[in-house]
């Protein structure tokens, strides 16, 4: 492990903040897993902690191996990867099941290892790389909206449309992050607004068709979305969709400034997703708003700043958009998760990166961070090469100057002798 740590490349601050979040995740997961053990009768506390440790360990090696790869390799990957992802998403929809009366199709089970894999998380990374690739191509030649619609928007709409039936919030998040990156990348606003309009019309058509002609499972799913939007800000704890929000706010209020102490959360036993969507509420209850709440937010904010600095100094257009698309999205995902816990946003199901439990979300977050570190590593290598070149040129210049000085001295001595 020490040998591996010595070979880490890229932005050292990003590595430090990643390590801080990974380490900070263990105590909250250990504490909140009592909900799964004693309320839902699932496994043991040590078992859940060891699972999380395994996910984090594998995630670290994912970061390590991905950051060793030249990031321009990912440019070619998306040329066909975007269509592979579409096929995986469609296959996920076909194998979806009805859970508690609603349609659920978010993951596939990997054969032989029996690991559940959320295809939408992989799709998010691929589509962001695909967008960065499109913008880097767009910088070299001007597209008409028709060209960009065929080359870019059709694959994007297929990805988002394949996510939408099972997970509206993830589909909305992915589409929003794509639009954010396009806006930053100076994609023409009239083209962007046209695409957003097409996307909204498509979502409305899906809603109308699903409510009127869809199977009961899809109708129940749409009703759940309606209730989350209608009941946003409604403090009726008797409604199931508001129960976890109210418990989350109670946990934050109970924690106060300094918290109840590690492992002493009360509401973790009542919040349904205490180890996942609402882990932030458990952190604040146990460690307080000052250390738990603001401390975690501060780390994500520092990561965001480092992402911005890496993007700013990146000379490659593709690399710059890659960092913005993946890095900024991770930050916004964290903000949304924390915002849901305090009811700034409706319940979305977005996890807290590197802290919430779940193998797929941790691994895909680590893959995204590995790509960002690969970009920063390349820029460091370019800077080191330039510095080495400058040092060689300066050394050569010193040798030349010394030789000239010696030759001048010899000439002067000869002139003196002749005189």
N, C-alpha and C positions, 0 to 999 in steps of 0.2 A: 504493500500500500504506500509506503514512504517513497519508493521508486516512482510509483504512478504520480504521486503528488508533486514530485520534483519535475515531472514532464508536463505539467499543466501549462497551457499557453493561453494567450488572449488577455482580455481585461481582468486584472487581478481583483478589482473591486466587485465586479459581477460575480466572480467565483466566491468571494467572501460573503456576499449577500445571499447567494444560493445556499451556501453552507449554513448560514444563520437561520434561514427559513426551514431547512431540512431538520436541523437540530431542534429548533423551536417547536416542531410538529409533534414530537414524541410524547411529551407530557400531556398535552390536550387530547391526543388520540387515546392514550392509556386511560385517562380519566373518563372521557366520553364513551368509551366502549362498554362501560357498565350498563348503558342503556341496551345495547345489543345482547348482553349476556343475561341480565336479570329480568329485563322487561320482555325482550323478544326471544329469549332462550336460544341464542345463536352463539355457539362456541364458548371460548374462555377469554378472559382479559389478556392473559399472556399470549394466547393464540392470535388475537387481533393485533397486539403490539408487534409480534414477530412477523405477521403478514405485512404490516406497515413498514417494518425495518427492511424486509426483503424487497418491497416495492421501491423504497428509497435507495437501497443499495444498487438494485438493477438500474434505477433512474440515473444514479451517479455514473455508472459505466456507460449508459446511453449518451450522457453529456460528453463523457471523455472520448468515446470513439467517434461521435458525430463531429466534435470540434476539431478532431485530427484530420477530417476530410476537407479538401479544398471546397469552399462554398459554391464555386461556379459549377460543380458537379450537379447541384440541385436544380440548376437552370434547365439542364437537359432532362432531368427526372420528371418534371411536370409536363413535358410535352406529351407524354403518353400516360403519366401517372394520374392526370386529372380524369381520364376516361376509365382507368382502372378503379378509381375511387367511386365514380358514378355507378359502375357495375356493382361494387360492394354495397353501396347504399341501397340500390334497388333490391339486391339480394336480401339485405337486412329487412327491408319493408316486407318482402314476400314471406320471410320466416317470422314475422312479428306475431305476437300473441296478444290475447285480451287479458289484461290485468286489472282486477277490481272494476270490471265493466268498461274499461277504456282501452284503446289501442296502444300497445307498447311495442316498439321495434327500434331499440337503440343499440343493440349489441349483437355480435356474433360469438359463438364459442369456437375457439381454436381447437381443431382435432388433436387428439392424443394427449395434450397437456391440460385440457379442460379449463382453459382460461377465457373469461368473458372479455370481449374486446369491443369498445364503442367506436363504431366506424365514423361517426360524426367528428370525433376528435382528430382522427387522421385526416379526414376531409378538410378540416379547418386549416391544418398546416399546409397541405398540398395546394389548396385554393389561394392561400396567401402568397406562397412562392409563385404560383401561376400568375397572380396579379402583379407581383414585383417583376416577373419576366416580361409581362405585357407592357408595363410602364417603361422598362428599359428599352424595349423594342420601339415603343411609341416615341421615345426621345430621339431616336435615330431617323424615323420617318413619320410623316403625318398620316394618320388614319382618318377616313371618313367614318361617320357613325355606322354606316352599313358595314364597313370592313371590321370595325371593332365589335359590332353586334355578332357577326359570324364567328370571328376568331376568338372573342373573349366572352361576350355576354351569354351566348347560348350555353357553353359549358358551365358558366357560373350559375345560371338559372336552373340548369339540370341538377347541379349539386345542392343548391338551396332548396329546390323543389322536392328533392328526394329526402331531405332532412325534415322538411316542414310537417308532414302528416304525423310523425311521432314526437317531434320536439320543436314546438313553435319558438320557444325562447332561444334555443341554439341557432335555429335558422335565422331569426331576426338579428342575433348577435353577429353571426358570420357575415350576413349581408351588410350590416352596419360597418363592420371593420373593413370590408372590401371598399365600401364607399368612402370611408375615412382615408384609406391609403390612396385611392384615386384622387381625392381632393388634394392631399398633400403632394401627390405626383403631378399636379397641374393638368389633370385630364379635363378637357373642356366642360365647363359647368352645364352648358345646354345639353351635351351628350349625357352627362351624369344624371341630370334631372329627368331626362327622357327615360333613361334606364330605370331610375327609381319609380317613375310613374308606371312603367310596364310591370315592375315587380309588385307594386301595390295592387294593380288591376289583377294580376295573377293570383295574389293572396286572397283578394275578395272573391274571385271566381271559385277558388278552392273552398272558401268558407260557405258560399251559397250552395255549391254543389254538394258539399259534405253534409250540411244541415238538412238538405231536402232529399238527397238521393243516396247519401252514403250509408254504410252499415251502421248498426247501433253503436259499435265500439268507436267509430270515428265521430259520431254525433256526441257521444259522451265526452270524448276528448275535446271537442270544440266547446262544449258546455263548460268544461273545466277552465278553458282559456277565458271564456266570457266571465265566469265568476271571479277569476283572479283580477281581471281588469275592473269589473263593476265594484268589487268589494275592496279595492285598493284604498286604504285610508279609513275604511269602515271598521270600527273597533268592536265588532260583534264577535266575541270569543266563542259563541255557540256554533258558529259556522266552521266546518272542518278546515276549509282553506285558510281561515284566519287564526286557527288554534296555534300553529307553530310560530306565526309572527308574534302573537301576543306573548307566548312563552319566551321567545327570543328577547323581546323588549323587557320582560320581567327579569331575565337573567342579567341583562346589561344594567338595569336599574339596581338590582341586588348587589352587583359587583362594585358599583360606586367608583371611587377614585383609586382605591388601592386593592380591591378584590377580596374574596373570601379566603384565598390560599389555594395552593395546588391540590387538586383532587377533591375540593370541597364544594363543587358546583351542585346546586340542588335541581335546577331546571334541566340539566342534562338527562335526567330520568324521564322527562316529559316531552322534550323536543324530539319529534320523530327522526330527523336527520341530524342528530347531534354530532356525529363524526364526519359529516360531509357538508351539506349546504349551510348548516348553521353552526359550524365549528367556531366561528368568530364570536358568537354570543357566549359560548362556553369559555373561551379564552378571556373575554372581558369580565365575566362573572368571577373567574378564579384569580385572575392577575390584575384586574382593575382597568379602568379607562386609561390611566397614566402609563402603566408598563405594558399591559396587554393590548389595549385598543390603539393608543397612539404609537406604541412601539412597533407593532406589526405594520401599521400604516406607514410609518417612517421608513421601514426597510423597503417596502414596495415603492415608495416615493424615490428613495435613493437609487433603486434599480431603474426606475423610469428615467432619472437624470443621466445615469450611466448609458442607458440605451440611446438617449438623445445625443450624448457626447460621441459615442461610437458612430452613430449615423452621420453626425456632422463632419467627422474627420475621415470618413470612408470616401475614397476616391472613385470607386466603382458605383455607377448608378444602380445597377442591380443589387449590389451589396447594401447600399444605403436604404433602398426600399424594402429589402429583406428584413433589416433590423427594425425599421419603423413598423412594418406590417406585423411581424411576430412579437416584437418587444412591447410596443404600445398596446397591442391587443391583450397581452398577459396582464399588463397594469390595469387596463379597463375591466378585465374580468375580475381582478381582485377588488376593485372599487365597487363593481356591481354586487359581488358577494357580500361585502361589508355593508353596502347600502341596503340590501334586502334585509339584513339582520336588524337594522334600525328603522325599517319601513320607509326608506327613501325611494325604493323601487318595489314593484310587485315581485312576487316569488318567481324566480327564473330557473332555478336549478343549476346555476353556475357555481363551480367549486372554487375554493380558495387555493390558488396555485401553490403546490409543494407542501401544503399543510393539510388539506382535506384528505380523507382516506380514499382509496380507489386506485387500482393499478394503472388503468388506461389513462386517466387524467394526469397522473404523476408522470408516466412515461412519455406522453405526448408533450407535456410541458417541458420535460427534460430534453426532448428532441429539438424543440424550438429554441431552447436556451443554448444547446450545443451548436446549432446553426449560427446564432448570434455571436457566440464565442469564436466560431470559425472565421466569421467576418473580421472580428477585432484582431484575431491572431494574424490574419493575412496583412492587415494594415500595420501591425507591429513588425512583421517580417519585412514589409516594404520600407518602413522607417529605419529598421536596423540595416538593411542593405544600402540605403542612401547614406546612412551615417558611416558605414564601413567604406563605401566608395569615396565619401568626402575625406575620411581619414587617410585612405590610400593616396588620394590626390594631394593632400597636404604633405604627407610624408615624401612623396615623389618630388613635390615642389621644393621641400627642404633640401633633398639630396641634390637637386639641380642647382639650387642657390649656393650650396656648399661647394659644388664642383666649380661653379663660376667664380666663387670667391678664391678658391685655390688657384685656378688658372690665372686670375687677375694678379694674384700675389706673385706667381712665377714669372709673369710677363714683366712686372715692376722690378723684380730682382734682376732679370736679364738686362733690362734697360739701364739699371743702376750700374751693373758690372761693365757694360759696354761703354758707358760714360766714363 
